[in-house]
Amino acid sequence: MRLLAPLLLAALLAPAPRAAAHPAGPVHAPFRADTTWREHAAAADAARRAGDWTAYRHHVGRMYDEVGNHPSLVLALARAETRLGRAPRAMEWLGRYAAMGLLLDPADTAWAALRAHPGWPALARRAAVDNAAPVTASATHFALPDSAFMPEGIARDPADGALYLSGLRGDAQPRLWGCSPW
Protein backbone atom coordinates (compact mmCIF):
# COMPACT_ATOMS: atom_id res chain seq x y z
CA MET A 1 0.00 0.00 0.00
CA ARG A 2 2.89 2.36 0.74
CA LEU A 3 4.08 2.09 -2.90
CA LEU A 4 0.59 2.36 -4.34
CA ALA A 5 -0.44 5.52 -2.45
CA PRO A 6 1.95 7.90 -4.29
CA LEU A 7 0.86 6.46 -7.63
CA LEU A 8 -2.80 6.91 -6.78
CA LEU A 9 -2.16 10.46 -5.58
CA ALA A 10 -0.27 11.27 -8.79
CA ALA A 11 -3.11 9.83 -10.87
CA LEU A 12 -5.70 11.88 -8.98
CA LEU A 13 -3.72 15.11 -9.33
CA ALA A 14 -2.82 14.64 -13.01
CA PRO A 15 -4.88 16.72 -15.44
CA ALA A 16 -7.61 14.81 -17.20
CA PRO A 17 -6.87 14.01 -20.83
CA ARG A 18 -8.58 16.34 -23.27
CA ALA A 19 -11.43 14.63 -25.06
CA ALA A 20 -11.20 14.72 -28.81
CA ALA A 21 -13.90 16.70 -30.58
CA HIS A 22 -14.18 13.94 -33.14
CA PRO A 23 -13.86 10.17 -33.29
CA ALA A 24 -10.32 9.02 -33.90
CA GLY A 25 -9.77 7.21 -37.15
CA PRO A 26 -7.07 4.68 -37.94
CA VAL A 27 -3.58 6.07 -38.04
CA HIS A 28 -1.81 5.52 -41.35
CA ALA A 29 1.59 6.91 -40.52
CA PRO A 30 3.83 6.83 -37.45
CA PHE A 31 3.57 9.97 -35.32
CA ARG A 32 6.03 11.56 -33.02
CA ALA A 33 4.71 13.03 -29.81
CA ASP A 34 5.78 16.49 -31.00
CA THR A 35 3.99 16.35 -34.36
CA THR A 36 2.81 19.84 -35.27
CA TRP A 37 -0.30 20.94 -37.09
CA ARG A 38 1.91 21.80 -40.07
CA GLU A 39 3.06 18.20 -40.33
CA HIS A 40 -0.56 17.08 -40.10
CA ALA A 41 -1.47 19.59 -42.81
CA ALA A 42 1.16 18.14 -45.13
CA ALA A 43 0.04 14.58 -44.35
CA ALA A 44 -3.62 15.53 -44.87
CA ASP A 45 -2.82 17.09 -48.23
CA ALA A 46 -0.91 13.98 -49.32
CA ALA A 47 -3.78 11.75 -48.15
CA ARG A 48 -6.32 13.88 -50.05
CA ARG A 49 -4.28 13.69 -53.24
CA ALA A 50 -4.04 9.90 -52.79
CA GLY A 51 -7.78 9.61 -52.14
CA ASP A 52 -7.19 8.19 -48.65
CA TRP A 53 -10.10 9.91 -46.90
CA THR A 54 -9.63 7.99 -43.65
CA ALA A 55 -6.08 9.31 -43.28
CA TYR A 56 -7.21 12.76 -44.43
CA ARG A 57 -9.94 12.78 -41.75
CA HIS A 58 -7.45 11.71 -39.11
CA HIS A 59 -4.92 14.43 -39.94
CA VAL A 60 -7.51 17.19 -40.26
CA GLY A 61 -8.97 16.07 -36.93
CA ARG A 62 -5.57 16.34 -35.30
CA MET A 63 -5.13 19.82 -36.74
CA TYR A 64 -8.57 20.74 -35.36
CA ASP A 65 -7.44 19.51 -31.92
CA GLU A 66 -4.30 21.65 -32.10
CA VAL A 67 -5.57 24.79 -33.84
CA GLY A 68 -9.21 24.92 -32.80
CA ASN A 69 -12.47 25.82 -34.46
CA HIS A 70 -11.04 27.37 -37.63
CA PRO A 71 -13.55 27.59 -40.52
CA SER A 72 -11.26 25.88 -43.04
CA LEU A 73 -10.79 22.94 -40.68
CA VAL A 74 -14.51 22.69 -39.97
CA LEU A 75 -15.17 22.61 -43.72
CA ALA A 76 -12.38 20.05 -44.26
CA LEU A 77 -13.89 17.81 -41.58
CA ALA A 78 -17.28 18.08 -43.28
CA ARG A 79 -15.69 17.17 -46.60
CA ALA A 80 -13.91 14.15 -45.07
CA GLU A 81 -17.05 12.89 -43.35
CA THR A 82 -18.96 13.28 -46.61
CA ARG A 83 -16.34 11.29 -48.53
CA LEU A 84 -16.41 8.60 -45.85
CA GLY A 85 -20.19 8.28 -46.18
CA ARG A 86 -20.94 9.71 -42.74
CA ALA A 87 -23.71 12.12 -43.70
CA PRO A 88 -24.93 12.88 -40.13
CA ARG A 89 -21.40 13.88 -38.99
CA ALA A 90 -20.84 15.86 -42.20
CA MET A 91 -24.09 17.73 -41.59
CA GLU A 92 -22.99 18.52 -38.02
CA TRP A 93 -19.72 20.02 -39.28
CA LEU A 94 -21.51 21.98 -42.01
CA GLY A 95 -23.98 23.20 -39.38
CA ARG A 96 -21.04 24.54 -37.35
CA TYR A 97 -19.67 26.21 -40.47
CA ALA A 98 -23.03 27.84 -41.25
CA ALA A 99 -23.37 28.94 -37.61
CA MET A 100 -20.16 30.94 -38.09
CA GLY A 101 -22.10 33.06 -40.58
CA LEU A 102 -20.02 31.88 -43.51
CA LEU A 103 -21.20 31.22 -47.04
CA LEU A 104 -21.29 27.82 -48.68
CA ASP A 105 -22.09 26.95 -52.27
CA PRO A 106 -24.70 24.17 -52.07
CA ALA A 107 -24.12 23.38 -55.76
CA ASP A 108 -20.50 22.39 -55.02
CA THR A 109 -20.08 18.75 -56.05
CA ALA A 110 -18.34 18.04 -52.75
CA TRP A 111 -21.78 18.04 -51.10
CA ALA A 112 -23.62 15.96 -53.72
CA ALA A 113 -23.87 12.97 -51.37
CA LEU A 114 -25.57 15.14 -48.73
CA ARG A 115 -28.35 16.47 -50.94
CA ALA A 116 -30.58 13.50 -50.04
CA HIS A 117 -30.16 14.16 -46.29
CA PRO A 118 -33.40 15.49 -44.76
CA GLY A 119 -31.58 18.43 -43.15
CA TRP A 120 -29.86 19.52 -46.36
CA PRO A 121 -32.45 22.03 -47.66
CA ALA A 122 -32.47 24.02 -44.41
CA LEU A 123 -28.68 23.91 -44.08
CA ALA A 124 -28.15 24.91 -47.71
CA ARG A 125 -30.61 27.81 -47.36
CA ARG A 126 -28.89 29.02 -44.19
CA ALA A 127 -25.36 28.78 -45.59
CA ALA A 128 -26.13 30.19 -49.03
CA VAL A 129 -29.04 32.58 -48.57
CA ASP A 130 -29.47 33.56 -44.93
CA ASN A 131 -25.74 34.07 -44.35
CA ALA A 132 -25.52 36.22 -47.50
CA ALA A 133 -28.08 38.68 -46.17
CA PRO A 134 -26.72 41.93 -44.73
CA VAL A 135 -26.28 41.81 -40.99
CA THR A 136 -27.14 45.45 -40.51
CA ALA A 137 -28.40 48.43 -42.40
CA SER A 138 -26.04 51.35 -42.67
CA ALA A 139 -25.99 54.75 -44.26
CA THR A 140 -23.22 57.13 -45.23
CA HIS A 141 -23.25 60.15 -42.94
CA PHE A 142 -20.15 61.84 -44.27
CA ALA A 143 -17.24 61.30 -46.63
CA LEU A 144 -13.69 62.26 -45.86
CA PRO A 145 -12.12 64.78 -48.23
CA ASP A 146 -8.83 62.85 -48.36
CA SER A 147 -8.92 59.41 -50.01
CA ALA A 148 -5.41 58.60 -48.77
CA PHE A 149 -6.44 58.97 -45.11
CA MET A 150 -6.25 55.71 -43.09
CA PRO A 151 -8.45 56.07 -39.99
CA GLU A 152 -7.23 54.35 -36.84
CA GLY A 153 -9.46 55.79 -34.17
CA ILE A 154 -12.81 57.49 -33.73
CA ALA A 155 -14.13 59.63 -30.89
CA ARG A 156 -17.40 61.45 -30.30
CA ASP A 157 -17.58 64.73 -28.44
CA PRO A 158 -20.46 64.31 -25.96
CA ALA A 159 -20.99 68.07 -25.78
CA ASP A 160 -21.92 68.66 -29.41
CA GLY A 161 -21.95 65.16 -30.95
CA ALA A 162 -19.10 65.88 -33.36
CA LEU A 163 -17.04 62.91 -34.52
CA TYR A 164 -13.26 62.99 -34.71
CA LEU A 165 -11.19 60.51 -36.68
CA SER A 166 -7.50 60.14 -36.13
CA GLY A 167 -5.04 58.23 -38.21
CA LEU A 168 -2.44 58.43 -40.90
CA ARG A 169 -2.55 59.85 -44.36
CA GLY A 170 -0.96 57.93 -47.22
CA ASP A 171 2.25 59.91 -46.64
CA ALA A 172 2.27 58.66 -43.00
CA GLN A 173 1.60 62.14 -41.64
CA PRO A 174 -0.73 62.19 -38.62
CA ARG A 175 -4.07 63.87 -39.27
CA LEU A 176 -7.20 64.66 -37.31
CA TRP A 177 -10.52 65.06 -39.12
CA GLY A 178 -13.63 66.39 -37.52
CA CYS A 179 -17.20 66.52 -38.75
CA SER A 180 -20.37 68.04 -37.40
CA PRO A 181 -22.97 65.86 -35.73
CA TRP A 182 -25.62 64.17 -37.82
C-alpha positions as a Python dict, from the first residue, in 0.01 Angstrom:
ca = {
    (1, 'M'): (0, 0, 0),
    (2, 'R'): (289, 236, 74),
    (3, 'L'): (408, 209, -290),
    (4, 'L'): (59, 236, -434),
    (5, 'A'): (-44, 552, -245),
    (6, 'P'): (195, 790, -429),
    (7, 'L'): (86, 646, -763),
    (8, 'L'): (-280, 691, -678),
    (9, 'L'): (-216, 1046, -558),
    (10, 'A'): (-27, 1127, -879),
    (11, 'A'): (-311, 983, -1087),
    (12, 'L'): (-570, 1188, -898),
    (13, 'L'): (-372, 1511, -933),
    (14, 'A'): (-282, 1464, -1301),
    (15, 'P'): (-488, 1672, -1544),
    (16, 'A'): (-761, 1481, -1720),
    (17, 'P'): (-687, 1401, -2083),
    (18, 'R'): (-858, 1634, -2327),
    (19, 'A'): (-1143, 1463, -2506),
    (20, 'A'): (-1120, 1472, -2881),
    (21, 'A'): (-1390, 1670, -3058),
    (22, 'H'): (-1418, 1394, -3314),
    (23, 'P'): (-1386, 1017, -3329),
    (24, 'A'): (-1032, 902, -3390),
    (25, 'G'): (-977, 721, -3715),
    (26, 'P'): (-707, 468, -3794),
    (27, 'V'): (-358, 607, -3804),
    (28, 'H'): (-181, 552, -4135),
    (29, 'A'): (159, 691, -4052),
    (30, 'P'): (383, 683, -3745),
    (31, 'F'): (357, 997, -3532),
    (32, 'R'): (603, 1156, -3302),
    (33, 'A'): (471, 1303, -2981),
    (34, 'D'): (578, 1649, -3100),
    (35, 'T'): (399, 1635, -3436),
    (36, 'T'): (281, 1984, -3527),
    (37, 'W'): (-30, 2094, -3709),
    (38, 'R'): (191, 2180, -4007),
    (39, 'E'): (306, 1820, -4033),
    (40, 'H'): (-56, 1708, -4010),
    (41, 'A'): (-147, 1959, -4281),
    (42, 'A'): (116, 1814, -4513),
    (43, 'A'): (4, 1458, -4435),
    (44, 'A'): (-362, 1553, -4487),
    (45, 'D'): (-282, 1709, -4823),
    (46, 'A'): (-91, 1398, -4932),
    (47, 'A'): (-378, 1175, -4815),
    (48, 'R'): (-632, 1388, -5005),
    (49, 'R'): (-428, 1369, -5324),
    (50, 'A'): (-404, 990, -5279),
    (51, 'G'): (-778, 961, -5214),
    (52, 'D'): (-719, 819, -4865),
    (53, 'W'): (-1010, 991, -4690),
    (54, 'T'): (-963, 799, -4365),
    (55, 'A'): (-608, 931, -4328),
    (56, 'Y'): (-721, 1276, -4443),
    (57, 'R'): (-994, 1278, -4175),
    (58, 'H'): (-745, 1171, -3911),
    (59, 'H'): (-492, 1443, -3994),
    (60, 'V'): (-751, 1719, -4026),
    (61, 'G'): (-897, 1607, -3693),
    (62, 'R'): (-557, 1634, -3530),
    (63, 'M'): (-513, 1982, -3674),
    (64, 'Y'): (-857, 2074, -3536),
    (65, 'D'): (-744, 1951, -3192),
    (66, 'E'): (-430, 2165, -3210),
    (67, 'V'): (-557, 2479, -3384),
    (68, 'G'): (-921, 2492, -3280),
    (69, 'N'): (-1247, 2582, -3446),
    (70, 'H'): (-1104, 2737, -3763),
    (71, 'P'): (-1355, 2759, -4052),
    (72, 'S'): (-1126, 2588, -4304),
    (73, 'L'): (-1079, 2294, -4068),
    (74, 'V'): (-1451, 2269, -3997),
    (75, 'L'): (-1517, 2261, -4372),
    (76, 'A'): (-1238, 2005, -4426),
    (77, 'L'): (-1389, 1781, -4158),
    (78, 'A'): (-1728, 1808, -4328),
    (79, 'R'): (-1569, 1717, -4660),
    (80, 'A'): (-1391, 1415, -4507),
    (81, 'E'): (-1705, 1289, -4335),
    (82, 'T'): (-1896, 1328, -4661),
    (83, 'R'): (-1634, 1129, -4853),
    (84, 'L'): (-1641, 860, -4585),
    (85, 'G'): (-2019, 828, -4618),
    (86, 'R'): (-2094, 971, -4274),
    (87, 'A'): (-2371, 1212, -4370),
    (88, 'P'): (-2493, 1288, -4013),
    (89, 'R'): (-2140, 1388, -3899),
    (90, 'A'): (-2084, 1586, -4220),
    (91, 'M'): (-2409, 1773, -4159),
    (92, 'E'): (-2299, 1852, -3802),
    (93, 'W'): (-1972, 2002, -3928),
    (94, 'L'): (-2151, 2198, -4201),
    (95, 'G'): (-2398, 2320, -3938),
    (96, 'R'): (-2104, 2454, -3735),
    (97, 'Y'): (-1967, 2621, -4047),
    (98, 'A'): (-2303, 2784, -4125),
    (99, 'A'): (-2337, 2894, -3761),
    (100, 'M'): (-2016, 3094, -3809),
    (101, 'G'): (-2210, 3306, -4058),
    (102, 'L'): (-2002, 3188, -4351),
    (103, 'L'): (-2120, 3122, -4704),
    (104, 'L'): (-2129, 2782, -4868),
    (105, 'D'): (-2209, 2695, -5227),
    (106, 'P'): (-2470, 2417, -5207),
    (107, 'A'): (-2412, 2338, -5576),
    (108, 'D'): (-2050, 2239, -5502),
    (109, 'T'): (-2008, 1875, -5605),
    (110, 'A'): (-1834, 1804, -5275),
    (111, 'W'): (-2178, 1804, -5110),
    (112, 'A'): (-2362, 1596, -5372),
    (113, 'A'): (-2387, 1297, -5137),
    (114, 'L'): (-2557, 1514, -4873),
    (115, 'R'): (-2835, 1647, -5094),
    (116, 'A'): (-3058, 1350, -5004),
    (117, 'H'): (-3016, 1416, -4629),
    (118, 'P'): (-3340, 1549, -4476),
    (119, 'G'): (-3158, 1843, -4315),
    (120, 'W'): (-2986, 1952, -4636),
    (121, 'P'): (-3245, 2203, -4766),
    (122, 'A'): (-3247, 2402, -4441),
    (123, 'L'): (-2868, 2391, -4408),
    (124, 'A'): (-2815, 2491, -4771),
    (125, 'R'): (-3061, 2781, -4736),
    (126, 'R'): (-2889, 2902, -4419),
    (127, 'A'): (-2536, 2878, -4559),
    (128, 'A'): (-2613, 3019, -4903),
    (129, 'V'): (-2904, 3258, -4857),
    (130, 'D'): (-2947, 3356, -4493),
    (131, 'N'): (-2574, 3407, -4435),
    (132, 'A'): (-2552, 3622, -4750),
    (133, 'A'): (-2808, 3868, -4617),
    (134, 'P'): (-2672, 4193, -4473),
    (135, 'V'): (-2628, 4181, -4099),
    (136, 'T'): (-2714, 4545, -4051),
    (137, 'A'): (-2840, 4843, -4240),
    (138, 'S'): (-2604, 5135, -4267),
    (139, 'A'): (-2599, 5475, -4426),
    (140, 'T'): (-2322, 5713, -4523),
    (141, 'H'): (-2325, 6015, -4294),
    (142, 'F'): (-2015, 6184, -4427),
    (143, 'A'): (-1724, 6130, -4663),
    (144, 'L'): (-1369, 6226, -4586),
    (145, 'P'): (-1212, 6478, -4823),
    (146, 'D'): (-883, 6285, -4836),
    (147, 'S'): (-892, 5941, -5001),
    (148, 'A'): (-541, 5860, -4877),
    (149, 'F'): (-644, 5897, -4511),
    (150, 'M'): (-625, 5571, -4309),
    (151, 'P'): (-845, 5607, -3999),
    (152, 'E'): (-723, 5435, -3684),
    (153, 'G'): (-946, 5579, -3417),
    (154, 'I'): (-1281, 5749, -3373),
    (155, 'A'): (-1413, 5963, -3089),
    (156, 'R'): (-1740, 6145, -3030),
    (157, 'D'): (-1758, 6473, -2844),
    (158, 'P'): (-2046, 6431, -2596),
    (159, 'A'): (-2099, 6807, -2578),
    (160, 'D'): (-2192, 6866, -2941),
    (161, 'G'): (-2195, 6516, -3095),
    (162, 'A'): (-1910, 6588, -3336),
    (163, 'L'): (-1704, 6291, -3452),
    (164, 'Y'): (-1326, 6299, -3471),
    (165, 'L'): (-1119, 6051, -3668),
    (166, 'S'): (-750, 6014, -3613),
    (167, 'G'): (-504, 5823, -3821),
    (168, 'L'): (-244, 5843, -4090),
    (169, 'R'): (-255, 5985, -4436),
    (170, 'G'): (-96, 5793, -4722),
    (171, 'D'): (225, 5991, -4664),
    (172, 'A'): (227, 5866, -4300),
    (173, 'Q'): (160, 6214, -4164),
    (174, 'P'): (-73, 6219, -3862),
    (175, 'R'): (-407, 6387, -3927),
    (176, 'L'): (-720, 6466, -3731),
    (177, 'W'): (-1052, 6506, -3912),
    (178, 'G'): (-1363, 6639, -3752),
    (179, 'C'): (-1720, 6652, -3875),
    (180, 'S'): (-2037, 6804, -3740),
    (181, 'P'): (-2297, 6586, -3573),
    (182, 'W'): (-2562, 6417, -3782),
}
